[in-house]
């Protein structure tokens, strides 16, 4: 009946898979005047392939009236819609570390 909750079992609805590949490269240089002094250069990439990993769908079916004059228990128009990503786009990070 309209206005009542259904009886679908759990895990009946799934979302798109989550995919993120991170990697780091580093190179160490020993200082010529003192071998104990080391400079390390690092490059780190987060979500390196820049794949969108979608966030969970809107789960609030009763988020107030979807339009003026609608009954208060009318279904929300955004229910089940995926409109955001779970992780940000590709990010690069550079670092320089000096150890002595």
C-alpha distances in whole Angstrom, upper triangle without the diagonal:
4,6,6,9,9,12,14,18,20,23,20,21,25,27,30,33,35,39,42,46,48,52,55,59,62,65,68,71,74,77,80,82,80,78,76,75,72,69,66,64,60,58,54,51,47,45,48,46,44,41,38,35,32,30,27,24,22,20,19,15,16,19,19,19,20,22,23,21,18,15,16,13,13,13,17,19,21,18,20,23,26,29,32,34,34,38,41,43,46,48,52,54,58,60,64,65,69,70,73
4,6,8,10,13,15,19,21,23,21,21,24,26,29,32,34,38,41,44,47,50,54,57,60,64,67,70,73,75,79,80,79,77,75,73,70,68,64,62,59,56,52,49,46,43,46,45,42,39,36,34,30,28,25,22,20,18,16,13,13,16,16,15,16,18,19,17,14,12,13,10,9,10,14,16,18,16,18,21,24,26,29,32,33,36,39,41,44,46,50,52,56,58,62,63,67,68,72
4,7,10,13,15,19,20,22,21,20,24,25,29,32,33,37,39,43,45,49,52,56,59,62,65,68,71,73,77,78,77,75,73,71,68,66,63,60,57,54,51,48,44,42,45,44,41,38,35,33,29,27,24,21,18,16,14,11,10,13,13,13,14,16,18,16,13,10,10,6,7,8,12,15,17,15,17,20,23,25,28,31,31,35,37,39,43,45,49,50,54,56,60,61,65,66,69
4,7,10,12,16,17,20,18,19,22,24,28,30,32,36,39,42,44,48,51,55,58,61,64,67,70,72,76,78,76,74,72,70,67,65,62,60,56,54,50,47,44,41,45,43,41,38,35,32,29,27,23,20,18,16,14,11,11,15,15,16,17,20,21,20,16,13,13,9,10,11,14,17,18,15,17,20,23,26,28,31,31,34,37,39,43,45,48,50,54,56,59,60,64,65,68
4,7,9,12,13,16,15,15,19,21,25,27,29,33,35,39,41,45,48,52,55,58,61,64,67,69,73,75,73,70,68,67,64,62,59,57,53,51,47,44,41,38,42,41,38,35,32,29,26,24,20,18,16,13,12,10,11,14,16,17,18,21,23,22,18,16,15,11,12,11,14,16,17,14,15,19,21,24,26,28,28,32,34,37,40,42,46,47,51,53,56,57,61,62,65
4,6,9,11,14,12,13,17,20,23,26,28,32,34,38,40,44,47,51,54,58,60,64,67,69,73,74,72,70,68,67,64,62,58,57,53,50,47,44,40,38,41,40,38,34,31,29,26,24,20,18,17,14,14,12,13,17,19,20,20,23,26,25,21,19,18,14,15,13,16,18,18,14,15,18,21,24,26,28,28,31,34,37,40,42,45,47,51,53,57,58,61,62,65
4,6,9,12,11,13,16,19,23,25,27,31,34,38,40,44,47,51,53,57,60,63,66,69,72,74,72,69,67,66,63,62,58,56,53,50,47,44,40,38,41,40,38,35,32,29,26,24,21,19,19,16,16,15,17,20,22,23,24,27,29,28,25,23,22,18,18,16,19,21,21,17,17,20,22,26,28,29,28,32,35,37,40,42,46,48,51,53,57,57,61,61,65
4,7,9,7,9,13,16,20,22,24,28,31,34,37,40,44,47,50,54,57,60,63,66,69,71,69,67,65,64,60,59,55,53,50,47,44,41,37,35,38,36,35,31,29,26,23,22,18,17,17,14,16,15,17,20,23,24,24,27,30,30,26,24,23,19,19,17,19,20,20,16,15,18,20,24,25,26,26,29,32,34,37,39,43,45,48,50,54,55,58,59,62
4,7,6,9,12,16,19,20,23,26,29,33,35,39,42,46,49,52,55,58,61,64,67,69,67,64,62,62,58,57,53,52,48,46,42,40,36,34,37,35,34,31,28,25,23,21,18,17,18,15,17,17,19,22,25,27,26,30,33,33,29,27,26,22,22,20,21,23,22,18,16,20,21,24,26,26,25,28,32,34,36,39,42,44,47,49,52,53,56,57,60
4,5,8,10,13,17,18,20,23,26,30,32,35,39,42,45,49,51,55,57,60,64,66,63,61,59,58,55,53,50,48,44,42,39,36,33,30,34,32,31,28,26,22,20,19,15,15,16,14,16,16,19,21,25,27,26,30,33,33,29,28,26,23,23,20,21,22,21,17,15,19,19,23,23,23,22,25,29,31,33,35,38,40,44,45,49,49,53,53,57
4,5,7,10,13,14,16,20,23,26,29,32,36,39,42,46,48,52,55,57,61,63,61,58,56,55,52,51,47,45,42,39,36,33,30,27,30,29,28,24,22,19,17,16,13,13,15,13,17,17,20,22,26,27,27,30,34,34,30,29,28,24,24,21,21,22,20,17,14,17,17,20,21,21,19,22,26,28,30,32,35,37,41,42,46,47,50,51,54
4,7,10,13,15,18,21,25,28,31,34,38,41,44,48,51,54,57,60,63,65,63,61,59,58,55,53,49,48,44,41,38,35,31,29,32,30,29,25,23,20,18,17,14,14,15,14,17,16,20,22,25,26,25,29,32,33,29,28,27,23,23,19,20,21,19,16,13,16,17,20,21,22,21,24,27,29,32,34,37,39,43,45,48,49,53,54,57
4,7,10,13,15,19,22,25,28,32,35,39,42,46,49,52,55,58,61,63,61,59,57,56,53,51,47,45,41,39,35,32,29,26,29,27,26,22,20,17,14,14,11,10,12,11,14,15,18,20,23,25,23,27,30,31,27,27,25,22,21,18,18,18,16,13,10,12,13,17,18,18,18,21,24,26,28,31,34,36,40,42,46,47,51,51,55
4,7,9,12,15,18,22,25,28,32,35,38,42,45,48,51,54,57,60,58,55,54,53,49,47,44,42,38,35,32,29,25,22,25,23,22,19,16,13,12,11,9,9,13,12,16,17,20,21,25,26,25,28,32,33,30,29,28,25,24,20,20,19,17,14,11,12,12,15,16,15,15,18,21,23,25,28,31,33,37,39,42,44,47,48,52
4,6,9,12,15,19,22,25,29,32,36,39,42,46,49,51,55,57,55,53,51,50,47,44,41,39,35,32,28,25,22,19,22,20,19,15,13,10,8,8,7,8,11,12,16,17,21,21,25,26,24,28,31,33,29,30,28,26,24,21,19,19,16,14,10,11,9,12,12,12,12,15,18,19,21,24,27,30,33,36,39,41,44,46,49
4,7,9,13,16,19,23,27,30,33,37,40,43,46,49,52,55,53,51,50,48,45,42,39,36,33,30,26,23,20,16,19,17,16,12,10,8,7,9,9,10,14,15,19,20,24,24,27,29,26,30,33,35,32,33,31,29,27,23,22,21,18,16,13,12,10,12,12,11,11,13,16,17,19,22,25,28,31,34,37,39,43,44,48
4,6,10,13,17,20,24,27,30,34,37,40,43,46,49,52,50,48,46,45,42,40,36,34,30,27,24,21,17,14,17,15,14,11,10,7,8,10,11,13,17,18,21,23,27,27,30,32,30,33,37,38,35,36,34,32,30,27,25,24,21,20,16,16,13,15,14,12,11,13,15,16,18,20,23,26,29,31,35,36,40,41,45
4,7,10,13,17,20,24,27,31,34,37,40,43,46,48,47,44,43,42,38,36,32,30,26,24,20,17,14,11,14,13,12,9,8,5,7,9,11,14,17,18,22,24,27,27,31,32,30,34,37,39,36,37,35,33,32,28,26,25,22,21,18,17,13,15,13,10,8,9,12,13,15,17,20,22,26,28,31,33,36,37,41
4,7,10,14,17,20,24,27,31,34,37,40,43,45,44,41,40,39,35,33,29,27,23,21,17,14,11,8,10,9,9,7,8,6,9,12,14,17,20,22,25,28,31,30,34,36,33,36,40,42,40,40,38,36,35,31,29,28,25,24,21,20,16,17,15,11,10,10,12,12,12,15,17,20,23,25,29,30,34,35,39
4,7,10,14,17,20,24,27,30,34,36,39,42,40,38,37,35,32,30,26,24,20,17,14,11,8,5,7,8,8,7,8,8,11,13,16,19,22,24,27,30,33,32,35,37,35,38,41,44,41,42,40,38,37,34,31,30,27,26,23,22,18,18,16,12,10,8,10,10,9,12,14,16,19,21,25,26,30,31,35
4,7,10,14,17,21,24,27,30,33,36,39,37,35,34,32,29,27,23,21,17,14,11,8,7,5,6,7,9,9,11,11,15,17,20,23,26,28,31,33,36,35,39,41,39,42,45,48,45,46,44,42,41,37,35,34,30,30,27,26,22,22,19,15,14,11,12,11,10,11,12,14,17,19,23,24,28,29,33
4,7,11,14,18,20,24,27,30,33,35,34,31,30,29,25,23,19,17,13,11,8,6,5,5,6,9,10,11,14,14,17,19,22,25,28,30,33,35,38,37,40,42,40,43,46,49,47,48,45,44,43,39,37,36,32,32,29,28,24,24,20,17,15,12,12,12,9,10,10,11,14,16,19,20,24,25,29
4,7,10,14,17,20,24,26,29,32,31,28,27,26,22,20,16,14,11,8,6,5,7,8,7,10,12,14,17,17,21,22,25,29,31,33,36,39,42,40,44,46,44,47,50,53,51,51,49,48,47,43,41,40,36,36,33,32,28,27,24,20,19,16,16,14,11,11,10,11,12,14,17,18,21,23,26
4,7,10,13,17,20,23,26,28,27,24,24,22,18,16,13,11,7,6,4,6,9,11,10,13,15,18,20,21,24,25,28,32,34,36,39,42,45,43,46,49,47,49,52,55,53,54,52,50,50,46,43,43,39,39,36,35,31,30,27,23,22,18,18,17,13,12,10,9,10,11,13,14,18,19,23
4,7,10,14,17,20,23,25,24,22,22,20,16,14,10,8,6,5,6,9,12,14,12,15,18,20,23,24,27,29,32,35,38,40,43,46,48,47,50,52,50,53,56,59,57,58,55,54,53,50,47,46,42,42,40,38,34,33,30,26,25,22,21,19,16,14,11,11,10,10,12,13,16,18,21
4,7,10,13,16,19,22,20,18,18,16,12,10,7,6,4,6,8,12,15,18,16,19,21,24,26,27,31,32,35,38,41,43,45,48,51,49,52,55,53,55,58,61,59,60,58,57,56,53,50,49,45,45,43,41,37,36,33,29,28,24,23,22,19,17,13,12,10,9,10,10,13,14,18
4,7,10,13,16,19,18,15,15,14,10,8,6,5,7,9,12,15,18,21,19,22,24,27,30,31,34,36,39,42,44,46,49,52,55,53,56,58,56,59,62,65,63,64,62,60,60,56,53,52,49,49,47,45,41,40,36,33,32,28,27,26,22,20,16,14,12,11,10,10,12,13,16
4,7,10,13,15,14,11,12,10,7,6,4,6,9,12,15,18,21,24,23,26,28,31,33,34,37,38,41,45,47,49,51,55,57,55,58,61,59,61,64,67,66,66,64,63,62,59,56,55,51,52,49,48,44,43,39,36,34,31,30,29,25,23,19,17,14,12,10,9,10,10,13
4,6,9,12,11,9,10,9,6,5,6,8,12,15,18,21,24,28,25,29,31,34,36,37,40,42,45,48,50,52,55,58,60,58,61,64,62,64,67,70,68,69,67,66,65,62,59,58,54,55,53,51,47,46,42,39,37,34,32,31,28,25,22,19,16,14,11,10,10,10,12
4,6,9,8,5,7,6,5,6,9,12,15,18,21,25,28,31,29,32,34,37,40,40,44,45,48,51,53,55,57,61,63,61,64,66,65,67,70,73,71,72,70,69,68,65,62,61,58,58,56,54,50,49,45,42,40,37,36,35,31,29,25,22,19,16,13,12,10,10,10
4,6,6,6,8,6,6,7,11,13,17,20,23,27,30,33,31,35,36,39,42,43,46,47,50,53,55,57,59,63,65,63,66,68,66,69,71,74,73,74,71,71,70,67,64,63,59,60,58,56,52,51,47,44,43,39,37,36,33,30,27,24,20,18,14,13,10,10,10
4,6,6,10,9,10,11,14,16,20,23,26,30,33,36,34,37,39,42,45,46,49,50,53,57,59,61,63,66,68,66,69,72,70,72,75,78,76,77,75,74,74,70,67,67,63,63,61,59,56,54,51,47,46,42,41,40,36,33,30,27,23,21,18,16,14,14,13
4,7,9,8,11,13,16,19,22,26,29,32,35,39,37,40,42,45,47,48,51,52,55,59,61,62,65,68,70,68,71,73,72,74,76,80,78,79,76,76,75,72,69,69,65,65,63,61,58,56,53,50,48,44,43,42,39,36,32,29,25,23,19,18,14,14,12
4,5,6,9,11,15,18,21,25,28,31,34,38,36,39,41,44,46,47,50,51,54,57,59,61,63,66,68,66,69,72,70,73,75,78,77,78,75,74,74,71,68,67,64,64,62,60,56,55,51,48,46,43,42,41,38,35,31,28,25,22,18,16,13,11,9
4,5,7,10,13,16,20,23,26,29,32,36,34,37,39,42,44,45,48,49,52,55,57,59,61,65,67,65,68,70,69,71,74,77,75,76,73,73,72,69,66,66,62,62,60,58,54,53,50,46,45,41,40,39,36,33,30,27,24,21,17,15,12,11,9
4,6,10,12,16,19,23,25,29,31,35,33,37,38,41,43,44,47,47,50,53,55,57,59,63,64,63,66,68,67,70,72,75,74,74,71,70,70,67,64,64,60,60,58,57,53,52,48,45,43,40,39,38,35,32,29,26,23,20,16,13,11,8,6
4,7,10,14,17,20,23,26,29,33,31,35,36,39,41,42,45,45,48,52,54,55,57,61,63,60,64,66,65,67,70,73,71,72,69,68,68,65,62,62,58,58,56,55,51,50,46,43,41,38,36,36,33,30,26,23,20,17,13,11,7,6,4
4,6,10,13,17,19,23,26,29,28,31,33,36,38,38,41,42,45,48,50,52,54,58,60,58,61,63,62,64,67,70,68,69,66,66,65,62,59,59,55,55,53,51,48,47,43,40,38,34,33,33,29,26,23,20,17,14,10,8,6,5,6
4,7,10,14,16,20,23,26,25,28,30,33,35,36,39,40,43,46,48,50,52,55,57,55,58,61,59,61,64,67,66,67,64,63,63,60,57,56,52,53,51,49,45,44,40,37,35,32,30,30,26,23,20,17,13,10,7,6,5,6,9
4,7,10,13,17,19,23,21,25,26,29,32,32,35,36,39,43,45,47,49,52,54,52,55,58,56,59,61,64,63,64,61,60,60,56,53,53,49,49,47,45,42,40,37,34,32,28,27,26,23,20,17,14,11,8,6,5,6,8,11
4,7,10,14,17,20,18,22,23,26,29,30,33,34,37,40,42,45,47,50,52,50,53,55,54,56,59,62,60,61,59,58,57,54,51,50,46,47,45,43,39,38,34,31,30,26,24,23,20,17,13,11,8,6,5,7,9,11,15
4,6,10,13,16,15,19,20,23,25,26,29,30,33,37,39,41,43,46,49,47,50,52,50,53,56,59,57,58,55,55,54,51,48,47,43,43,41,39,35,34,31,27,26,22,21,20,17,14,10,8,6,5,6,8,11,14,17
4,7,10,13,11,15,16,19,22,23,26,27,31,34,36,38,41,44,46,44,47,49,47,50,53,56,54,55,53,52,51,48,45,44,40,41,38,36,32,31,28,24,23,20,18,17,13,11,7,6,5,7,9,12,15,17,21
4,7,10,9,13,14,17,19,19,23,24,27,30,33,35,37,40,43,41,44,46,44,47,50,53,51,52,50,49,48,44,41,41,37,37,35,33,29,28,24,21,20,16,15,14,11,8,6,5,6,8,12,14,17,19,23
4,7,5,9,10,13,15,16,19,21,24,27,30,32,35,38,40,38,42,44,41,44,47,50,48,49,47,46,45,41,38,37,34,34,32,30,26,25,21,18,17,13,12,11,7,6,5,6,9,12,15,17,21,23,27
4,5,9,8,11,12,13,16,17,21,24,26,28,31,34,36,35,38,40,38,41,44,47,45,46,43,42,41,38,35,34,30,31,28,26,22,22,18,15,13,10,9,8,6,5,6,8,12,14,18,20,23,25,29
4,6,5,7,9,10,13,15,18,21,24,26,29,32,35,33,36,38,36,39,42,45,43,44,42,40,39,36,33,32,28,28,26,24,20,19,16,12,11,8,8,7,5,7,9,12,15,18,21,23,27,29,33
4,5,8,11,13,16,18,22,24,27,30,33,35,38,36,40,41,39,42,45,48,46,47,45,44,42,39,36,35,31,31,29,26,23,22,19,15,15,12,11,9,6,7,8,11,14,17,20,23,26,28,32
4,6,9,11,15,18,21,23,26,29,32,34,37,36,39,41,38,40,44,47,44,46,44,43,41,37,35,33,30,30,27,25,21,21,18,15,15,12,12,9,7,10,11,15,17,21,24,26,30,32,36
4,6,9,12,15,19,21,23,26,29,31,34,33,36,37,35,37,40,43,41,42,41,40,38,34,32,30,26,27,24,22,18,17,15,12,12,10,9,6,5,9,11,15,18,21,25,27,31,33,37
4,6,9,13,16,18,21,24,27,29,32,31,34,35,33,35,39,41,39,40,39,37,35,32,29,28,24,24,22,19,16,15,13,10,11,9,10,8,8,12,15,18,21,24,28,30,34,36,39
4,6,9,13,14,17,20,23,25,28,27,30,31,29,31,35,38,35,36,35,34,32,28,26,24,20,21,18,16,12,12,9,6,8,8,8,7,10,13,16,19,23,26,30,32,36,37,41
4,7,10,12,15,18,21,23,26,25,29,30,28,31,34,37,34,35,33,32,30,27,24,23,19,19,16,14,11,11,9,6,6,6,9,9,12,14,18,20,24,27,30,32,36,38,41
4,7,9,12,14,17,19,23,22,25,26,24,27,31,33,30,31,30,28,26,23,20,19,15,15,13,11,7,8,6,4,5,8,10,11,14,17,21,23,27,29,33,35,39,40,44
4,7,9,11,14,17,20,19,22,24,22,25,29,31,28,29,27,25,24,21,18,18,14,14,11,10,6,7,5,5,4,8,11,13,16,18,22,24,28,30,34,35,39,41,44
4,7,8,12,14,17,16,20,22,20,24,27,29,26,27,25,23,22,18,16,16,12,11,9,9,6,9,8,8,8,12,14,17,20,22,25,27,31,33,37,38,42,43,47
4,6,9,11,14,14,17,19,17,21,24,26,23,23,22,20,18,15,13,12,9,7,5,5,4,7,9,10,11,14,17,19,22,25,28,30,34,36,40,42,45,47,51
4,6,8,11,10,14,15,14,17,21,23,20,20,18,16,15,12,9,10,6,5,5,5,6,8,10,12,13,17,19,21,25,26,30,32,36,38,42,43,47,49,52
4,6,9,9,13,15,14,18,21,23,20,19,17,15,14,11,10,11,9,6,6,8,10,12,13,15,15,19,21,24,27,29,33,35,38,40,44,45,49,50,54
4,6,6,9,12,12,16,18,19,17,16,13,12,12,9,7,10,8,6,8,10,12,14,15,18,18,21,24,26,30,31,35,37,41,42,46,47,51,52,56
4,6,9,10,10,14,17,17,14,13,11,9,8,5,5,8,8,5,8,11,14,15,18,20,21,24,26,29,32,34,38,40,44,46,49,51,54,56,59
4,6,8,9,12,15,15,12,11,8,6,7,6,6,9,10,9,12,14,17,18,20,23,23,27,29,31,35,37,40,42,46,48,51,52,56,57,61
4,7,8,11,13,14,12,12,9,8,9,8,6,9,9,9,12,14,16,16,18,21,22,25,27,29,33,34,38,40,43,45,49,50,54,55,59
4,6,9,10,11,9,9,6,7,8,8,7,10,11,12,15,16,19,19,21,24,25,28,30,32,36,37,41,43,46,48,52,53,57,58,62
4,5,7,8,6,6,5,7,6,8,7,9,12,13,16,17,20,20,23,26,27,31,32,34,38,39,43,45,48,51,54,56,59,61,64
4,7,9,7,9,8,9,7,7,5,6,9,11,14,14,17,17,20,24,25,29,29,31,35,37,41,43,47,49,53,54,58,60,63
4,6,6,9,10,12,9,10,9,9,12,14,18,17,20,20,23,27,28,31,32,34,38,39,43,45,49,51,55,57,60,62,66
4,6,9,10,13,11,13,12,13,16,18,21,21,24,23,26,30,32,35,35,37,41,42,46,48,51,54,57,59,63,65,68
4,7,9,11,10,13,13,14,18,19,23,23,26,26,29,33,34,37,38,40,44,45,49,51,55,57,61,62,66,68,71
4,6,8,7,10,10,12,15,16,19,20,24,24,27,30,32,35,36,38,42,44,48,50,53,55,59,61,64,66,70
4,6,5,9,11,13,16,16,20,21,25,25,28,31,33,36,37,40,43,45,49,51,54,56,60,62,65,67,70
4,6,9,10,13,15,15,19,20,23,24,26,30,30,34,35,38,41,43,47,48,52,54,58,59,62,64,67
4,6,9,12,14,13,16,19,22,23,25,28,29,33,34,37,41,42,46,48,51,53,57,58,62,63,67
4,6,9,12,11,15,16,20,21,24,27,28,32,33,35,39,41,45,47,51,53,56,58,62,63,67
4,6,9,7,11,13,16,18,21,24,25,28,30,32,36,38,42,44,48,50,53,55,59,60,64
4,6,6,9,10,14,15,17,21,22,25,27,29,33,35,38,41,44,47,50,52,56,57,61
4,6,9,9,12,13,16,20,21,25,26,28,31,33,37,40,43,46,50,51,55,57,61
4,6,6,9,9,12,16,18,21,22,24,28,30,34,36,40,42,46,48,51,53,57
4,6,9,11,14,16,18,21,23,25,29,31,35,37,41,43,47,48,52,54,57
4,7,10,12,14,15,19,21,23,26,29,33,35,39,41,45,47,50,52,55
4,6,9,12,14,17,19,20,24,26,30,33,36,39,43,45,48,50,54
4,6,8,10,14,15,17,20,23,26,29,33,35,39,41,45,46,50
4,7,10,13,13,15,19,21,25,27,31,34,37,40,43,45,49
4,7,9,10,12,15,17,21,24,27,30,34,36,40,41,45
4,6,7,9,12,14,18,21,24,27,31,33,37,38,42
4,7,10,13,14,18,20,24,26,29,31,35,36,40
4,7,9,10,14,16,20,22,26,28,31,33,37
4,7,8,12,14,18,20,24,26,30,32,36
4,6,10,13,17,20,23,26,30,32,36
4,7,10,14,17,20,23,27,29,33
4,7,10,13,17,20,23,26,30
4,7,10,14,17,20,23,27
4,7,10,13,17,19,23
4,7,10,14,17,20
4,7,10,13,17
4,7,10,13
4,6,10
4,7
4
